[in-house]
Amino acid sequence: MSETLDTVILGSGCAGLTAAIYTARAGLKPLVLEGHEPGGQLSITTLVENFPGWPEGIQGPELIANMKKQAERFGASFALTHLLKADLGVYPYRLETSTGELRTHTLIVASGASARWLGLPSEQALIGHGVSSCATCDGFFFRGKEIAVVGGGDSAMEEALFLTRFASKVTLLHRREQFRASKIMLERAIAHPHIELRTNVIVDEVLGVDEKEVKGLRLRDVATGDLCELAISGMFLGIGHEPNAKMFAGQIDLDEDGYIVTTGNVLTTHNGVVVPGVFACGDVQDRRYRQAITAAGSGCMAALETEKFLEARGH
Ligand code: NAP
């Protein structure tokens, strides 16, 4: 078996990369397991306007690429692999990855959160055939077409606005009257001539399973129960995310929605007792703020705690 590592970082989004910059700069030679979605949520977003330091904004993928370059400059390594199983019952911790086994003295869990789906069989059957959760990845395929975006938060607004670059019309479907989105994003969507907002509707069925491409949606009015059809060629989900922490169930405390419970900002626990040397940062433990800058901040904290932990053990 290969040597035991000082630290392994799970996830390569904003939190993981910031942890990589700090631990690498401290000489800990971190190994970053890039995971299923390398670069995390920022790598599939467009303009980030609120990350301090870029007065004109910066494209999400560019911000991520810069962070990765910065971490590599200090000696971080990256592996295009993901965690299959963690054994926190042995020390050094044992990690089974898609490319082999690793042992590590510390673990920084920055595995983020993944897009949520409605869960309709017709939706699942048509993923990649007109159903998508990534406007930046798939928007291009809907040039000149009418599409729908589901959701009432900032992600839905951002997707709808972005998709107007391609689609001839975007119908935004939200299940309530009130929007969760920030005022500025909502106002931009309302003001856009190619976006129509429809409230109090849910998607009952995605039409086109037999044809293997989205032909429309059957919508249900939440108040009256009435059904109607909307002819569109694509449906984009912007309904939030699920934390990627299931693989730690039973070894690290998770809350009722599956987020990692942390104490002292980034320390993990098992049955309320701190798990030594295992830290969590970013969206996998943050149900409240979920911003690039807060993820980066907690990544920094996790790295500093890692350093402190190893130092106390004479590393
Ligand atoms: P969110 O704020 O949790 O919003 C999710 C939306 O999807 C809500 O409107 C929710 O409806 C709806 N939804 C959830 N499950 C649904 C279902 N099964 N069927 C229909 N609708 C459903 O998530 P988010 O928009 O991804 O934003 C997450 C965080 O990232 C927020 O803090 C946000 O500000 C931030 N963010 C910021 C930007 C930006 O500033 N550029 C861009 C994207 C995200 P209800 O309202 O009824 O619950």
py3Dmol code that shows the C-alpha trace and the ligand (Angstrom):
import py3Dmol

protein = """\
ATOM      1  CA  MET A   1       0.000   0.000   0.000  1.00  0.00           C
ATOM      2  CA  SER A   2       1.159   3.554  -0.652  1.00  0.00           C
ATOM      3  CA  GLU A   3       2.278   5.919   2.130  1.00  0.00           C
ATOM      4  CA  THR A   4      -0.175   7.477   4.534  1.00  0.00           C
ATOM      5  CA  LEU A   5      -1.074  10.994   3.458  1.00  0.00           C
ATOM      6  CA  ASP A   6      -1.242  14.009   5.758  1.00  0.00           C
ATOM      7  CA  THR A   7      -4.532  15.149   4.335  1.00  0.00           C
ATOM      8  CA  VAL A   8      -7.070  14.183   1.715  1.00  0.00           C
ATOM      9  CA  ILE A   9      -9.620  16.697   0.513  1.00  0.00           C
ATOM     10  CA  LEU A  10     -12.869  15.358  -0.801  1.00  0.00           C
ATOM     11  CA  GLY A  11     -14.257  17.660  -3.483  1.00  0.00           C
ATOM     12  CA  SER A  12     -12.840  20.313  -5.776  1.00  0.00           C
ATOM     13  CA  GLY A  13     -15.328  23.162  -5.502  1.00  0.00           C
ATOM     14  CA  CYS A  14     -14.739  26.472  -3.826  1.00  0.00           C
ATOM     15  CA  ALA A  15     -14.424  24.977  -0.319  1.00  0.00           C
ATOM     16  CA  GLY A  16     -12.145  22.089  -1.312  1.00  0.00           C
ATOM     17  CA  LEU A  17      -9.867  24.276  -3.423  1.00  0.00           C
ATOM     18  CA  THR A  18      -9.494  26.886  -0.704  1.00  0.00           C
ATOM     19  CA  ALA A  19      -8.657  24.112   1.774  1.00  0.00           C
ATOM     20  CA  ALA A  20      -6.138  22.834  -0.807  1.00  0.00           C
ATOM     21  CA  ILE A  21      -4.470  26.253  -1.148  1.00  0.00           C
ATOM     22  CA  TYR A  22      -4.095  26.621   2.614  1.00  0.00           C
ATOM     23  CA  THR A  23      -2.986  23.055   3.418  1.00  0.00           C
ATOM     24  CA  ALA A  24      -0.586  23.010   0.459  1.00  0.00           C
ATOM     25  CA  ARG A  25       0.915  26.320   1.515  1.00  0.00           C
ATOM     26  CA  ALA A  26       1.385  24.818   4.991  1.00  0.00           C
ATOM     27  CA  GLY A  27       3.419  22.002   3.393  1.00  0.00           C
ATOM     28  CA  LEU A  28       0.847  19.237   3.955  1.00  0.00           C
ATOM     29  CA  LYS A  29       0.867  18.061   0.310  1.00  0.00           C
ATOM     30  CA  PRO A  30      -2.903  17.606   0.127  1.00  0.00           C
ATOM     31  CA  LEU A  31      -4.462  15.184  -2.309  1.00  0.00           C
ATOM     32  CA  VAL A  32      -7.741  16.468  -3.719  1.00  0.00           C
ATOM     33  CA  LEU A  33     -10.213  13.830  -4.917  1.00  0.00           C
ATOM     34  CA  GLU A  34     -12.034  15.792  -7.585  1.00  0.00           C
ATOM     35  CA  GLY A  35     -15.262  13.806  -7.342  1.00  0.00           C
ATOM     36  CA  HIS A  36     -18.222  13.353  -9.684  1.00  0.00           C
ATOM     37  CA  GLU A  37     -18.515  17.060 -10.485  1.00  0.00           C
ATOM     38  CA  PRO A  38     -14.974  18.478 -10.704  1.00  0.00           C
ATOM     39  CA  GLY A  39     -14.970  22.147  -9.801  1.00  0.00           C
ATOM     40  CA  GLY A  40     -18.323  21.873  -8.068  1.00  0.00           C
ATOM     41  CA  GLN A  41     -21.290  24.140  -8.661  1.00  0.00           C
ATOM     42  CA  LEU A  42     -19.237  27.152  -9.754  1.00  0.00           C
ATOM     43  CA  SER A  43     -17.886  25.201 -12.691  1.00  0.00           C
ATOM     44  CA  ILE A  44     -21.390  25.020 -14.166  1.00  0.00           C
ATOM     45  CA  THR A  45     -22.442  28.558 -13.389  1.00  0.00           C
ATOM     46  CA  THR A  46     -21.974  31.725 -15.409  1.00  0.00           C
ATOM     47  CA  LEU A  47     -21.059  35.165 -14.107  1.00  0.00           C
ATOM     48  CA  VAL A  48     -20.287  35.378 -10.380  1.00  0.00           C
ATOM     49  CA  GLU A  49     -20.934  38.975  -9.461  1.00  0.00           C
ATOM     50  CA  ASN A  50     -20.533  38.856  -5.696  1.00  0.00           C
ATOM     51  CA  PHE A  51     -17.163  37.207  -5.093  1.00  0.00           C
ATOM     52  CA  PRO A  52     -15.066  39.996  -3.563  1.00  0.00           C
ATOM     53  CA  GLY A  53     -12.165  41.160  -5.684  1.00  0.00           C
ATOM     54  CA  TRP A  54     -13.805  41.086  -9.126  1.00  0.00           C
ATOM     55  CA  PRO A  55     -15.696  44.365  -9.482  1.00  0.00           C
ATOM     56  CA  GLU A  56     -16.975  43.376 -12.935  1.00  0.00           C
ATOM     57  CA  GLY A  57     -17.680  39.774 -11.879  1.00  0.00           C
ATOM     58  CA  ILE A  58     -15.855  36.635 -12.976  1.00  0.00           C
ATOM     59  CA  GLN A  59     -17.045  33.539 -14.817  1.00  0.00           C
ATOM     60  CA  GLY A  60     -17.518  30.603 -12.376  1.00  0.00           C
ATOM     61  CA  PRO A  61     -15.298  28.173 -14.346  1.00  0.00           C
ATOM     62  CA  GLU A  62     -12.523  30.795 -14.536  1.00  0.00           C
ATOM     63  CA  LEU A  63     -12.668  31.410 -10.780  1.00  0.00           C
ATOM     64  CA  ILE A  64     -12.397  27.665 -10.161  1.00  0.00           C
ATOM     65  CA  ALA A  65      -9.542  27.246 -12.671  1.00  0.00           C
ATOM     66  CA  ASN A  66      -7.644  30.081 -10.933  1.00  0.00           C
ATOM     67  CA  MET A  67      -8.122  28.499  -7.507  1.00  0.00           C
ATOM     68  CA  LYS A  68      -6.906  25.134  -8.789  1.00  0.00           C
ATOM     69  CA  LYS A  69      -3.816  26.725 -10.352  1.00  0.00           C
ATOM     70  CA  GLN A  70      -3.127  28.507  -7.059  1.00  0.00           C
ATOM     71  CA  ALA A  71      -3.390  25.236  -5.086  1.00  0.00           C
ATOM     72  CA  GLU A  72      -1.121  23.436  -7.569  1.00  0.00           C
ATOM     73  CA  ARG A  73       1.477  26.196  -7.279  1.00  0.00           C
ATOM     74  CA  PHE A  74       1.853  25.321  -3.583  1.00  0.00           C
ATOM     75  CA  GLY A  75       2.056  21.577  -4.201  1.00  0.00           C
ATOM     76  CA  ALA A  76      -1.500  20.230  -4.036  1.00  0.00           C
ATOM     77  CA  SER A  77      -2.168  17.134  -6.158  1.00  0.00           C
ATOM     78  CA  PHE A  78      -5.427  16.308  -7.862  1.00  0.00           C
ATOM     79  CA  ALA A  79      -6.943  12.920  -8.681  1.00  0.00           C
ATOM     80  CA  LEU A  80      -9.903  12.483 -11.021  1.00  0.00           C
ATOM     81  CA  THR A  81     -11.488   9.956  -8.723  1.00  0.00           C
ATOM     82  CA  HIS A  82     -14.300   9.751  -6.198  1.00  0.00           C
ATOM     83  CA  LEU A  83     -14.811   8.204  -2.809  1.00  0.00           C
ATOM     84  CA  LEU A  84     -16.625   4.861  -2.718  1.00  0.00           C
ATOM     85  CA  LYS A  85     -16.298   4.183   1.016  1.00  0.00           C
ATOM     86  CA  ALA A  86     -14.644   5.768   4.023  1.00  0.00           C
ATOM     87  CA  ASP A  87     -13.658   3.747   7.061  1.00  0.00           C
ATOM     88  CA  LEU A  88     -13.345   6.157   9.970  1.00  0.00           C
ATOM     89  CA  GLY A  89     -13.228   3.282  12.458  1.00  0.00           C
ATOM     90  CA  VAL A  90      -9.496   2.767  11.812  1.00  0.00           C
ATOM     91  CA  TYR A  91      -6.673   5.283  12.102  1.00  0.00           C
ATOM     92  CA  PRO A  92      -5.087   6.472   9.868  1.00  0.00           C
ATOM     93  CA  TYR A  93      -8.420   6.635   8.073  1.00  0.00           C
ATOM     94  CA  ARG A  94      -8.979   4.282   5.168  1.00  0.00           C
ATOM     95  CA  LEU A  95     -10.561   5.557   1.965  1.00  0.00           C
ATOM     96  CA  GLU A  96     -11.703   3.349  -0.855  1.00  0.00           C
ATOM     97  CA  THR A  97     -11.760   5.361  -4.062  1.00  0.00           C
ATOM     98  CA  SER A  98     -12.744   4.546  -7.631  1.00  0.00           C
ATOM     99  CA  THR A  99      -9.012   4.159  -8.404  1.00  0.00           C
ATOM    100  CA  GLY A 100      -7.713   2.414  -5.290  1.00  0.00           C
ATOM    101  CA  GLU A 101      -7.254   2.563  -1.524  1.00  0.00           C
ATOM    102  CA  LEU A 102      -5.704   5.442   0.447  1.00  0.00           C
ATOM    103  CA  ARG A 103      -4.772   6.012   4.080  1.00  0.00           C
ATOM    104  CA  THR A 104      -4.783   9.502   5.542  1.00  0.00           C
ATOM    105  CA  HIS A 105      -4.212  11.194   8.896  1.00  0.00           C
ATOM    106  CA  THR A 106      -6.855  13.841   8.205  1.00  0.00           C
ATOM    107  CA  LEU A 107      -9.826  14.248   5.932  1.00  0.00           C
ATOM    108  CA  ILE A 108     -11.495  17.442   4.757  1.00  0.00           C
ATOM    109  CA  VAL A 109     -14.986  16.723   3.451  1.00  0.00           C
ATOM    110  CA  ALA A 110     -15.876  19.364   0.871  1.00  0.00           C
ATOM    111  CA  SER A 111     -18.116  17.193  -1.274  1.00  0.00           C
ATOM    112  CA  GLY A 112     -20.725  19.921  -1.781  1.00  0.00           C
ATOM    113  CA  ALA A 113     -24.252  19.413  -2.944  1.00  0.00           C
ATOM    114  CA  SER A 114     -25.766  18.120  -6.195  1.00  0.00           C
ATOM    115  CA  ALA A 115     -28.729  19.289  -8.215  1.00  0.00           C
ATOM    116  CA  ARG A 116     -32.146  18.162  -7.007  1.00  0.00           C
ATOM    117  CA  TRP A 117     -34.680  16.578  -9.376  1.00  0.00           C
ATOM    118  CA  LEU A 118     -38.469  16.503  -9.220  1.00  0.00           C
ATOM    119  CA  GLY A 119     -38.401  12.705  -9.110  1.00  0.00           C
ATOM    120  CA  LEU A 120     -41.002  12.067 -11.822  1.00  0.00           C
ATOM    121  CA  PRO A 121     -40.306   8.901 -13.866  1.00  0.00           C
ATOM    122  CA  SER A 122     -40.936  10.892 -17.078  1.00  0.00           C
ATOM    123  CA  GLU A 123     -38.380  13.496 -15.969  1.00  0.00           C
ATOM    124  CA  GLN A 124     -35.765  10.821 -15.228  1.00  0.00           C
ATOM    125  CA  ALA A 125     -36.449   9.090 -18.564  1.00  0.00           C
ATOM    126  CA  LEU A 126     -35.827  12.323 -20.474  1.00  0.00           C
ATOM    127  CA  ILE A 127     -32.624  13.533 -18.777  1.00  0.00           C
ATOM    128  CA  GLY A 128     -30.302  14.382 -21.649  1.00  0.00           C
ATOM    129  CA  HIS A 129     -33.261  14.416 -24.071  1.00  0.00           C
ATOM    130  CA  GLY A 130     -34.589  17.826 -23.162  1.00  0.00           C
ATOM    131  CA  VAL A 131     -34.459  17.614 -19.355  1.00  0.00           C
ATOM    132  CA  SER A 132     -31.413  19.180 -17.722  1.00  0.00           C
ATOM    133  CA  SER A 133     -30.227  20.638 -14.435  1.00  0.00           C
ATOM    134  CA  CYS A 134     -27.406  22.637 -16.009  1.00  0.00           C
ATOM    135  CA  ALA A 135     -28.268  25.630 -18.152  1.00  0.00           C
ATOM    136  CA  THR A 136     -24.646  26.445 -18.923  1.00  0.00           C
ATOM    137  CA  CYS A 137     -23.988  22.874 -20.075  1.00  0.00           C
ATOM    138  CA  ASP A 138     -27.095  22.345 -22.197  1.00  0.00           C
ATOM    139  CA  GLY A 139     -28.588  25.765 -23.014  1.00  0.00           C
ATOM    140  CA  PHE A 140     -26.850  25.813 -26.377  1.00  0.00           C
ATOM    141  CA  PHE A 141     -29.076  22.949 -27.639  1.00  0.00           C
ATOM    142  CA  PHE A 142     -32.215  25.067 -27.321  1.00  0.00           C
ATOM    143  CA  ARG A 143     -31.433  27.844 -29.738  1.00  0.00           C
ATOM    144  CA  GLY A 144     -34.679  29.389 -31.006  1.00  0.00           C
ATOM    145  CA  LYS A 145     -36.839  27.003 -28.919  1.00  0.00           C
ATOM    146  CA  GLU A 146     -39.326  27.511 -26.116  1.00  0.00           C
ATOM    147  CA  ILE A 147     -38.310  26.063 -22.773  1.00  0.00           C
ATOM    148  CA  ALA A 148     -39.307  26.017 -19.103  1.00  0.00           C
ATOM    149  CA  VAL A 149     -37.315  26.507 -15.918  1.00  0.00           C
ATOM    150  CA  VAL A 150     -38.648  25.110 -12.650  1.00  0.00           C
ATOM    151  CA  GLY A 151     -37.947  26.828  -9.321  1.00  0.00           C
ATOM    152  CA  GLY A 152     -38.355  30.064  -7.421  1.00  0.00           C
ATOM    153  CA  GLY A 153     -34.873  30.712  -6.022  1.00  0.00           C
ATOM    154  CA  ASP A 154     -31.775  32.461  -7.346  1.00  0.00           C
ATOM    155  CA  SER A 155     -30.664  29.383  -9.294  1.00  0.00           C
ATOM    156  CA  ALA A 156     -33.929  29.333 -11.245  1.00  0.00           C
ATOM    157  CA  MET A 157     -33.681  33.077 -11.980  1.00  0.00           C
ATOM    158  CA  GLU A 158     -30.066  32.737 -13.049  1.00  0.00           C
ATOM    159  CA  GLU A 159     -30.873  29.796 -15.319  1.00  0.00           C
ATOM    160  CA  ALA A 160     -33.876  31.535 -16.852  1.00  0.00           C
ATOM    161  CA  LEU A 161     -31.874  34.703 -17.571  1.00  0.00           C
ATOM    162  CA  PHE A 162     -28.963  32.745 -18.998  1.00  0.00           C
ATOM    163  CA  LEU A 163     -31.237  30.623 -21.195  1.00  0.00           C
ATOM    164  CA  THR A 164     -32.721  33.707 -22.887  1.00  0.00           C
ATOM    165  CA  ARG A 165     -29.411  33.818 -24.812  1.00  0.00           C
ATOM    166  CA  PHE A 166     -30.598  30.755 -26.707  1.00  0.00           C
ATOM    167  CA  ALA A 167     -34.298  30.138 -26.206  1.00  0.00           C
ATOM    168  CA  SER A 168     -36.979  32.207 -27.936  1.00  0.00           C
ATOM    169  CA  LYS A 169     -39.067  32.090 -24.747  1.00  0.00           C
ATOM    170  CA  VAL A 170     -38.478  30.921 -21.194  1.00  0.00           C
ATOM    171  CA  THR A 171     -41.436  30.109 -18.940  1.00  0.00           C
ATOM    172  CA  LEU A 172     -40.463  30.083 -15.285  1.00  0.00           C
ATOM    173  CA  LEU A 173     -42.651  27.762 -13.231  1.00  0.00           C
ATOM    174  CA  HIS A 174     -42.870  28.161  -9.480  1.00  0.00           C
ATOM    175  CA  ARG A 175     -44.991  26.199  -7.024  1.00  0.00           C
ATOM    176  CA  ARG A 176     -45.846  29.169  -4.766  1.00  0.00           C
ATOM    177  CA  GLU A 177     -46.855  32.804  -5.094  1.00  0.00           C
ATOM    178  CA  GLN A 178     -43.831  34.136  -3.174  1.00  0.00           C
ATOM    179  CA  PHE A 179     -40.336  33.771  -4.573  1.00  0.00           C
ATOM    180  CA  ARG A 180     -37.294  32.750  -2.589  1.00  0.00           C
ATOM    181  CA  ALA A 181     -34.974  34.520  -5.034  1.00  0.00           C
ATOM    182  CA  SER A 182     -33.188  37.745  -4.116  1.00  0.00           C
ATOM    183  CA  LYS A 183     -34.968  40.932  -5.160  1.00  0.00           C
ATOM    184  CA  ILE A 184     -32.384  41.918  -7.759  1.00  0.00           C
ATOM    185  CA  MET A 185     -32.500  38.545  -9.549  1.00  0.00           C
ATOM    186  CA  LEU A 186     -36.291  38.375  -9.449  1.00  0.00           C
ATOM    187  CA  GLU A 187     -36.605  41.900 -10.836  1.00  0.00           C
ATOM    188  CA  ARG A 188     -34.255  41.058 -13.701  1.00  0.00           C
ATOM    189  CA  ALA A 189     -36.360  38.016 -14.588  1.00  0.00           C
ATOM    190  CA  ILE A 190     -39.630  39.955 -14.378  1.00  0.00           C
ATOM    191  CA  ALA A 191     -38.239  42.741 -16.563  1.00  0.00           C
ATOM    192  CA  HIS A 192     -36.945  40.388 -19.253  1.00  0.00           C
ATOM    193  CA  PRO A 193     -39.146  40.443 -22.378  1.00  0.00           C
ATOM    194  CA  HIS A 194     -38.543  36.761 -23.133  1.00  0.00           C
ATOM    195  CA  ILE A 195     -39.297  35.417 -19.655  1.00  0.00           C
ATOM    196  CA  GLU A 196     -42.813  34.658 -18.471  1.00  0.00           C
ATOM    197  CA  LEU A 197     -43.342  33.834 -14.792  1.00  0.00           C
ATOM    198  CA  ARG A 198     -46.095  31.419 -13.794  1.00  0.00           C
ATOM    199  CA  THR A 199     -46.783  30.824 -10.115  1.00  0.00           C
ATOM    200  CA  ASN A 200     -48.760  28.212  -8.166  1.00  0.00           C
ATOM    201  CA  VAL A 201     -48.028  25.454 -10.670  1.00  0.00           C
ATOM    202  CA  ILE A 202     -46.229  22.149 -10.390  1.00  0.00           C
ATOM    203  CA  VAL A 203     -45.038  19.828 -13.111  1.00  0.00           C
ATOM    204  CA  ASP A 204     -47.301  16.787 -13.134  1.00  0.00           C
ATOM    205  CA  GLU A 205     -45.677  15.016 -16.083  1.00  0.00           C
ATOM    206  CA  VAL A 206     -42.994  15.615 -18.685  1.00  0.00           C
ATOM    207  CA  LEU A 207     -44.455  14.750 -22.088  1.00  0.00           C
ATOM    208  CA  GLY A 208     -42.488  13.000 -24.819  1.00  0.00           C
ATOM    209  CA  VAL A 209     -41.229   9.777 -23.208  1.00  0.00           C
ATOM    210  CA  ASP A 210     -42.355   7.660 -26.206  1.00  0.00           C
ATOM    211  CA  GLU A 211     -40.803  10.103 -28.664  1.00  0.00           C
ATOM    212  CA  LYS A 212     -37.602  10.181 -26.525  1.00  0.00           C
ATOM    213  CA  GLU A 213     -37.574  13.974 -26.529  1.00  0.00           C
ATOM    214  CA  VAL A 214     -39.378  16.570 -24.461  1.00  0.00           C
ATOM    215  CA  LYS A 215     -42.558  17.711 -26.220  1.00  0.00           C
ATOM    216  CA  GLY A 216     -44.175  19.600 -23.374  1.00  0.00           C
ATOM    217  CA  LEU A 217     -45.237  19.600 -19.742  1.00  0.00           C
ATOM    218  CA  ARG A 218     -48.490  18.766 -18.057  1.00  0.00           C
ATOM    219  CA  LEU A 219     -48.936  21.327 -15.304  1.00  0.00           C
ATOM    220  CA  ARG A 220     -51.145  21.235 -12.252  1.00  0.00           C
ATOM    221  CA  ASP A 221     -52.569  24.386 -10.716  1.00  0.00           C
ATOM    222  CA  VAL A 222     -51.814  24.055  -7.005  1.00  0.00           C
ATOM    223  CA  ALA A 223     -54.948  25.930  -5.932  1.00  0.00           C
ATOM    224  CA  THR A 224     -57.565  24.419  -8.241  1.00  0.00           C
ATOM    225  CA  GLY A 225     -55.972  21.098  -9.209  1.00  0.00           C
ATOM    226  CA  ASP A 226     -56.674  21.951 -12.877  1.00  0.00           C
ATOM    227  CA  LEU A 227     -54.356  20.429 -15.445  1.00  0.00           C
ATOM    228  CA  CYS A 228     -53.052  22.145 -18.574  1.00  0.00           C
ATOM    229  CA  GLU A 229     -50.324  21.523 -21.106  1.00  0.00           C
ATOM    230  CA  LEU A 230     -47.385  23.726 -21.975  1.00  0.00           C
ATOM    231  CA  ALA A 231     -45.648  23.027 -25.279  1.00  0.00           C
ATOM    232  CA  ILE A 232     -41.895  23.326 -24.764  1.00  0.00           C
ATOM    233  CA  SER A 233     -38.758  21.551 -25.995  1.00  0.00           C
ATOM    234  CA  GLY A 234     -36.726  21.652 -22.810  1.00  0.00           C
ATOM    235  CA  MET A 235     -37.130  21.666 -19.041  1.00  0.00           C
ATOM    236  CA  PHE A 236     -34.384  22.954 -16.756  1.00  0.00           C
ATOM    237  CA  LEU A 237     -34.460  22.292 -13.022  1.00  0.00           C
ATOM    238  CA  GLY A 238     -33.405  25.052 -10.667  1.00  0.00           C
ATOM    239  CA  ILE A 239     -34.877  23.647  -7.469  1.00  0.00           C
ATOM    240  CA  GLY A 240     -31.878  23.499  -5.199  1.00  0.00           C
ATOM    241  CA  HIS A 241     -29.388  20.865  -4.180  1.00  0.00           C
ATOM    242  CA  GLU A 242     -28.835  17.766  -2.013  1.00  0.00           C
ATOM    243  CA  PRO A 243     -25.741  17.487   0.207  1.00  0.00           C
ATOM    244  CA  ASN A 244     -23.272  14.791  -0.885  1.00  0.00           C
ATOM    245  CA  ALA A 245     -22.748  13.174   2.503  1.00  0.00           C
ATOM    246  CA  LYS A 246     -24.656   9.884   2.320  1.00  0.00           C
ATOM    247  CA  MET A 247     -21.419   7.866   2.319  1.00  0.00           C
ATOM    248  CA  PHE A 248     -20.701   9.100   5.861  1.00  0.00           C
ATOM    249  CA  ALA A 249     -24.040   8.064   7.361  1.00  0.00           C
ATOM    250  CA  GLY A 250     -23.397   6.132  10.584  1.00  0.00           C
ATOM    251  CA  GLN A 251     -19.837   7.495  10.899  1.00  0.00           C
ATOM    252  CA  ILE A 252     -20.454  11.250  10.988  1.00  0.00           C
ATOM    253  CA  ASP A 253     -23.572  12.966  12.333  1.00  0.00           C
ATOM    254  CA  LEU A 254     -25.898  14.221   9.574  1.00  0.00           C
ATOM    255  CA  ASP A 255     -28.981  16.376  10.123  1.00  0.00           C
ATOM    256  CA  GLU A 256     -32.506  15.427   9.000  1.00  0.00           C
ATOM    257  CA  ASP A 257     -31.835  16.668   5.448  1.00  0.00           C
ATOM    258  CA  GLY A 258     -28.507  14.902   5.170  1.00  0.00           C
ATOM    259  CA  TYR A 259     -26.189  17.878   5.786  1.00  0.00           C
ATOM    260  CA  ILE A 260     -23.074  17.193   7.884  1.00  0.00           C
ATOM    261  CA  VAL A 261     -23.475  18.584  11.381  1.00  0.00           C
ATOM    262  CA  THR A 262     -20.455  20.643  12.406  1.00  0.00           C
ATOM    263  CA  THR A 263     -19.370  22.126  15.673  1.00  0.00           C
ATOM    264  CA  GLY A 264     -16.724  24.825  16.133  1.00  0.00           C
ATOM    265  CA  ASN A 265     -17.458  25.760  12.491  1.00  0.00           C
ATOM    266  CA  VAL A 266     -15.876  22.782  10.720  1.00  0.00           C
ATOM    267  CA  LEU A 267     -15.350  19.941  13.219  1.00  0.00           C
ATOM    268  CA  THR A 268     -17.435  16.823  12.556  1.00  0.00           C
ATOM    269  CA  THR A 269     -19.019  14.642  15.225  1.00  0.00           C
ATOM    270  CA  HIS A 270     -20.267  11.080  15.667  1.00  0.00           C
ATOM    271  CA  ASN A 271     -23.014  10.671  18.244  1.00  0.00           C
ATOM    272  CA  GLY A 272     -22.103  14.159  19.409  1.00  0.00           C
ATOM    273  CA  VAL A 273     -18.406  13.383  19.961  1.00  0.00           C
ATOM    274  CA  VAL A 274     -15.814  15.123  17.748  1.00  0.00           C
ATOM    275  CA  VAL A 275     -14.313  12.854  15.063  1.00  0.00           C
ATOM    276  CA  PRO A 276     -10.593  13.616  15.325  1.00  0.00           C
ATOM    277  CA  GLY A 277      -9.031  14.995  12.149  1.00  0.00           C
ATOM    278  CA  VAL A 278     -12.189  14.907  10.041  1.00  0.00           C
ATOM    279  CA  PHE A 279     -13.459  18.325   9.027  1.00  0.00           C
ATOM    280  CA  ALA A 280     -16.335  19.440   6.817  1.00  0.00           C
ATOM    281  CA  CYS A 281     -16.659  22.672   4.882  1.00  0.00           C
ATOM    282  CA  GLY A 282     -18.730  24.249   2.124  1.00  0.00           C
ATOM    283  CA  ASP A 283     -22.224  23.317   0.999  1.00  0.00           C
ATOM    284  CA  VAL A 284     -22.104  19.788   2.435  1.00  0.00           C
ATOM    285  CA  GLN A 285     -22.392  21.353   5.904  1.00  0.00           C
ATOM    286  CA  ASP A 286     -23.992  24.702   5.114  1.00  0.00           C
ATOM    287  CA  ARG A 287     -27.735  24.818   4.630  1.00  0.00           C
ATOM    288  CA  ARG A 288     -27.967  28.513   5.446  1.00  0.00           C
ATOM    289  CA  TYR A 289     -25.545  30.638   3.423  1.00  0.00           C
ATOM    290  CA  ARG A 290     -24.407  28.419   0.531  1.00  0.00           C
ATOM    291  CA  GLN A 291     -22.335  31.098  -1.149  1.00  0.00           C
ATOM    292  CA  ALA A 292     -19.008  30.744  -2.956  1.00  0.00           C
ATOM    293  CA  ILE A 293     -17.364  33.097  -0.486  1.00  0.00           C
ATOM    294  CA  THR A 294     -18.727  31.327   2.608  1.00  0.00           C
ATOM    295  CA  ALA A 295     -17.666  27.974   1.139  1.00  0.00           C
ATOM    296  CA  ALA A 296     -14.172  29.392   0.573  1.00  0.00           C
ATOM    297  CA  GLY A 297     -14.141  30.787   4.113  1.00  0.00           C
ATOM    298  CA  SER A 298     -15.068  27.475   5.684  1.00  0.00           C
ATOM    299  CA  GLY A 299     -12.505  25.703   3.455  1.00  0.00           C
ATOM    300  CA  CYS A 300      -9.887  27.979   4.959  1.00  0.00           C
ATOM    301  CA  MET A 301     -11.103  27.154   8.486  1.00  0.00           C
ATOM    302  CA  ALA A 302     -10.998  23.413   7.778  1.00  0.00           C
ATOM    303  CA  ALA A 303      -7.413  23.760   6.512  1.00  0.00           C
ATOM    304  CA  LEU A 304      -6.306  25.711   9.595  1.00  0.00           C
ATOM    305  CA  GLU A 305      -7.939  23.114  11.870  1.00  0.00           C
ATOM    306  CA  THR A 306      -6.168  20.354   9.934  1.00  0.00           C
ATOM    307  CA  GLU A 307      -2.830  22.065  10.432  1.00  0.00           C
ATOM    308  CA  LYS A 308      -3.521  22.510  14.159  1.00  0.00           C
ATOM    309  CA  PHE A 309      -4.611  18.877  14.501  1.00  0.00           C
ATOM    310  CA  LEU A 310      -1.478  17.504  12.830  1.00  0.00           C
ATOM    311  CA  GLU A 311       0.801  19.873  14.713  1.00  0.00           C
ATOM    312  CA  ALA A 312      -0.648  18.731  18.044  1.00  0.00           C
ATOM    313  CA  ARG A 313       0.268  15.156  17.039  1.00  0.00           C
ATOM    314  CA  GLY A 314       3.840  16.121  16.283  1.00  0.00           C
ATOM    315  CA  HIS A 315       3.690  16.304  12.486  1.00  0.00           C
TER     316      HIS A 315
END
"""
ligand_1 = """\
48
NAP
P -33.190 27.566 -3.061
O -32.950 28.976 -2.674
O -33.326 26.523 -2.014
O -34.489 27.544 -3.989
C -35.024 26.348 -4.471
C -36.338 26.664 -5.165
O -36.841 25.491 -5.775
C -37.406 27.187 -4.202
O -38.119 28.227 -4.794
C -38.266 25.951 -3.986
O -39.628 26.255 -3.789
C -38.164 25.234 -5.313
N -38.319 23.789 -5.160
C -37.655 22.942 -4.342
N -38.071 21.672 -4.503
C -39.047 21.718 -5.440
C -39.880 20.736 -6.032
N -39.766 19.444 -5.713
N -40.774 21.137 -6.944
C -40.891 22.444 -7.296
N -40.135 23.428 -6.777
C -39.222 23.062 -5.855
O -32.024 27.020 -4.030
P -31.159 27.806 -5.110
O -31.989 28.679 -5.947
O -30.326 26.744 -5.769
O -30.196 28.733 -4.250
C -29.346 28.160 -3.251
C -28.445 29.262 -2.661
O -27.495 29.703 -3.639
C -29.219 30.506 -2.222
O -28.620 31.019 -1.064
C -29.027 31.453 -3.367
O -29.120 32.812 -3.001
C -27.619 31.091 -3.855
N -27.472 31.419 -5.279
C -27.080 32.681 -5.619
C -26.947 33.024 -6.949
C -26.494 34.410 -7.322
O -26.488 35.277 -6.478
N -26.110 34.645 -8.538
C -27.247 32.100 -7.957
C -27.676 30.827 -7.592
C -27.806 30.499 -6.254
P -40.122 26.933 -2.421
O -39.721 28.371 -2.525
O -41.602 26.724 -2.463
O -39.445 26.198 -1.318
"""
view = py3Dmol.view(width=600, height=400)
view.addModel(protein, "pdb")
view.setStyle({"model": 0}, {"cartoon": {"style": "trace"}})
view.addModel(ligand_1, "xyz")
view.setStyle({"model": 1}, {"stick": {}})
view.zoomTo()
view.show()
